[in-house]
């Protein structure tokens, strides 16, 4: 993480800086989006709790950064990022196929299908319920 920018928290409890980033809003945080997403590697951190809803509200501009994360081997970070998709119908529609692939992949580490299933079944029913069932049809039982 690059800590030189005034909108990037310095440590996991740097809630004040996280709030500054949220207050600055998008597009002011555009140059540091990936750095802010790095704080979602563990959403139990206080700074992650401040940033989560805000980052989810940004939508499509996060897509290149999320793609990079979903392509990584960091299962915990991927877990939280898939959860972030619940915040944005726009992001969910972009990454629906990726989440499907993750849920159906035989190469996933033990336990990964369970967290993907948990996230998939918790996606809001009103906006995407039938899409979730279609996305996971044929590879896992919801």
Protein Blocks (a to p, Z undefined) as FASTA:
>chain_A
ZZkbfkbcfbfklmmlmmmmmmnopaklmmmmmmmmmmmmpmkbmklmmmmmmmmmnmmm
lmmmmmmmmmmmblklmmmmmmmmmmpmklmmmmmmmmmmmmmpmkbcehklmmmmmmmm
mpcfklmmmmmmmmmgojacZZ
